[in-house]
Amino acid sequence: MEFHHVSVLLKECIENLNIKQNGIYVDGTMGGGGHSLEICKQLTTGRLIAIDQDLHAHEAAKEVLKEHLEKVTFVHDNFVNIKSILHHLGIEKVDGVLLDIGVSSHQLDESERGFSYQKDAPLDMRMDDTSTFSAYDVVNTYSEEQLYHIIWEYGEERWAKRIAKFIIEQRKQKPIQTTAELVECIKKAIPKGARKEGPHPAKRTFQAIRIEVNKELEVLQKVITDATEVLDTKGRLCIITFHSLEDRIVKNAFRLQQDPCTCPKEFPVCVCGKKQMANIITRKPILPSEEELEQNHRSRSAKLRVLERI
């Protein structure tokens, strides 16, 4: 099976990882193996831990990385478990961690996975298809209040209240089973005039449901703390995000690693005892170049932030 995925901010990630030939690196979102391949090219006696919860990604990446297999340890898991994964492998510290947050090009293009609002498919959106909880469960079992909350919070959708109401009304007739049925419901909820401008009317709601199904934001907050802890001195954590909510979480979590003190500002000295773990390398996120934007339209909302362990 072809697994097509264009690696976003590839050159920028490799440069910011500061790769040592004998270092240990973690690609927590291996995908099709694009970033992993570039890391491997710079390793001689080093090692790459390649993690992905999508088994299709493992098939594809093993082909892409076939000339470097002796350097790679493949792990079928969620990167949120980075500490237990490394403990199981007998690794205490690593020299770099890369996370490319969000859905891959392949998952969007593989219509039966139900990630895309442009292709009709069963409501699914599971990144790990061994999981039993899917978009169908969110759409058909969540209360109106729960639906409103996730569509507003995770999708930043101004019509969230109406969309939640329309979903509840539609599923009273029969369960909403496909992406096309959900898209139609969303279109009915958003006034015609409001549909003329901006992205596809279903884009933000689909994003919100995908985040909920895969618990992406909960995972992101936890992994930043855990990944920083497993970094060796001067080790770097590089995170690519694709929408403002993710980027805000990364920005704030990085700030806590650099300045964790919770003492009131009027205290002359710190008494909370929380120590700085890392330095922020990127005051502002690194954005794709004009050239990359022309070649890969899916990179347009990508942002890279980098942290270095002290």
N, C-alpha and C positions, 0 to 999 in steps of 0.2 A: 504494500500500500504506500502510495506517495504521501509524504508528510512535508508539505510546503510551508516554510516559515522563514520570513526575512528577519534577520536579527537586527534589532533597533539599537542605535548608538553604539555600534560594535567597536569601532576604533577608540571612541571615548572611554568605553568600559575597560578595554584592555590596557589603555594608557594609565587609567586611574587605579587599576588593581596593583600596579607596580610589581609585576610578576617576577619572582625569583625562580631560577631554573630548577632548584631543588625544593621548592616550596610545596605546601599542601593547600589546595584551593577547593572551594565548594561552589558549584553552580546549582543553586537551589531550585531553579526553574529551567531544567535542561532543554525542554521543548524539542525542536528538531536538531539540536546540537550545534548551532551556529556559533554561539559564544564559547561553548565547551571546546570546539575545534581550535579556535584561536588561542585559548588558554593552553591547550595541549601542545600546540606548535612551539610554545615558549618554554615548555618543561623538558628537562633532560632526565634527571633522577627524581623529579617531583611527582606529585600525585593529584589527581582530580577526583573529587567525590561528586558524582552527577546524580542529582535527585529530581524525580518527577513523579507525580501521582497518576499520570496518564500513561497506560501501558503502550498505547500507540506511539507515543513519543519515544519510548525505549527502543522499540523496533527500528524506528527511523534513525535515531541517534547512533545506534550501534553500527549502522551502515556508514553514516557520515564520519564516525570516529574510528573506522576499521583499521587505519594505519597507526592508531595510538592506543589500542585496547589495553596494552600492558600498563598504561599510566592511569587507567580509569577504573573506578569502582562505581557500578551502577546501583542505585537504591530506589526501589518503588515505594515511595512514601510522600508525605506532605512536608515541605521545608519547615513548617512550624515545629517539627520534631527534631530539629537540627542537633540539639544537645544529646538526646538519646541515641540518635543515629551515629554520631561521632563516638559516643561512649561505647556503643556496641562494636564499633570498628577499632576500638583501642586508641583513639586519637584524642589528645587533650587540647591541643591548640592548632589553629590553622592560620595561614598567611593572608587569606582573602576569601570573601563571600560575595557572590553576585546573585541578585534577585531581580527577575524581570516580571513584574506583577501584572496580572491580567490574563486575558484569553489570547491564545496563540492564533496566528493566521490560519493554521490548519484546522483548529477547532471551529473557527468561524466558517471556513470553506466546506467542512464536512457536514453537509446539511442535516443528516440524521441525528446529529448531536444536539440540535435544537438551540444553538447559541444565537443564530442569525434571525433577524426579523425580516430578512429579504427572501428566505427560502422556507417553504412549508415543511414541517417536520413535527414529530411528537414533542411535547413540552418536556425538555430534559435538562440541559445546561450543566450536567455534572462533569467536572474536570476529572474526577476519579469515578470511572463508570462501574467500579465495584461497590460504590456507595448506594444505599437504598433510597436516599432522600433526593428528590428532584424538583424541578420547576413546577411540575404538575402538582406536587404537594403544596407548594407555596400558594399557587394560584387558586387551588380548589379547597384548601382547608384553613387558610389564614382568615381571621376576622377582618371586617372592613377597616377597623382601627389599625390592625397589624399591617395590612396592605398599604394603607395610607402612610404609615410610619416609614416603611422601607422604601417606598417609591419617592417620598419626599426627602428622606435622609440620604439614601444611597444613590438615588437617581437625580436628585436636585431638580425634580420635575414640578413646575408650578401648578400643573393640573392634577396633581397627585390625588386630591380628595375626590374629584370627579371620576378619575380612572378607577380608584378603589371601589367607588359606588357602582359603577357600570360593570365591573368584574363580578361583584356580588349579585347584581341583577341578572347578568347573563348566565351565571352558573346555577341559578334557581331553575332554569329551563333544563339544562343538562351540563355535565362537567365540561370545562374548557380543556380540550385534549391536544390541540396543535398550536404551533406558533402562528399560523395564519388566522385561526379563530381569535387568538389573543390580540394580534395586530388589528383586526377588524373592530374588536371591542374598544381598544385604545383610541382608534380613529373616531369612533362614535362619541367617545367621551370628550375629546378635544374639539372645541368649536372650529368650524371650517376656516374662519379667518386666521386663527392662530396656527393652522397647519401649513399656511403658505410660506412662512419664513422659518429659518433655522434648520436643524437636522431632521431626519425622519421622525415622525411623531412617536414611534415606538422605541426609539433608541434609548432614551433615559430609563424607561420602565424596564426594558430588557436588561440593561446594565444593573439596575437595582435588584432584580430577581436573581440574576447570576451571582451577584455579590452575596446575597442572602443564602442561596443554595450552597455555595462553597465557603461560607463564613470568612470571606477574604479579609475584611477589615479587622476582625478579631485576631486572625492569624498574623496579620501584618504588625500589629502593635506588640504582640508577644515575641515574634521572631527577631525584632530589632534589639530587644533587651538580650535575648539568648545568643544571637549571633555576635553581638559586641563582647559578651562574656567569653566566647570560645576563640576570639581573635588573639593572636600573639601580639606582642609589642610591635607597633608600626604596621600591623595587619589592617587591611581595609575592607569596609563594607560598602558595596555599590548597589544602589536600588533604583530601578527604573519604574516610574509610575505612569499611568495613562489618563488619570482624571484628577480634578482638584481635591477631592475628598481624600484619596490615597496620598497625594503629595503633601497635604496638610498634616496627615498622621505622621508621615516620615519626617517632615520638617520639625514637628513638635517633639517627636521621640528622639531625634538626633540632638535637639537642644537639651533634653533631659540627660543625655549621656555626657554632654559637655558641661552642663551646669545643673547638677541634681539638687543643689541646696534648697531646702524648703523653709529656712529660717526667715522670719520677718525682716524686711529691708532695714529696719531701724536697729537691728542687732549689730553691735560692733564687730563681733566675730561669729563664725559658724559654730553652732552647737548641735546641729542635727546629725552630724557625722557622716553625711553622704559624700562620697568622694567622686571626683571627675573620673570618667572611664575613657573618654575619647575626645578628639578634636574634630570639629566640622571642617572639612576641606573645601566644600562648595558653599560659599555664602549665599549664592543664588544658584538655582539648578542649571545644569548643562542641557542645552536644547539641541535638537537635530540641526545639521547644516542645511543650507539651501539645496545643496546637491542631493542629500538624503531625502529631503522633503519631496523633491521631484521624482525620485526613484521609488519611494515607498510612501504612499499617502497615509498609511496607517501609523506612521511615525509622527504625525503632525501634533499630537497632544503629549508626546513622550517627554519626560523630564528625568534627569539623572542627578541624584544626590550622593555624596561620598563622605564617609566617616572614617577616621583613623584612630586606632586604639593607642593609648599612651602607656 
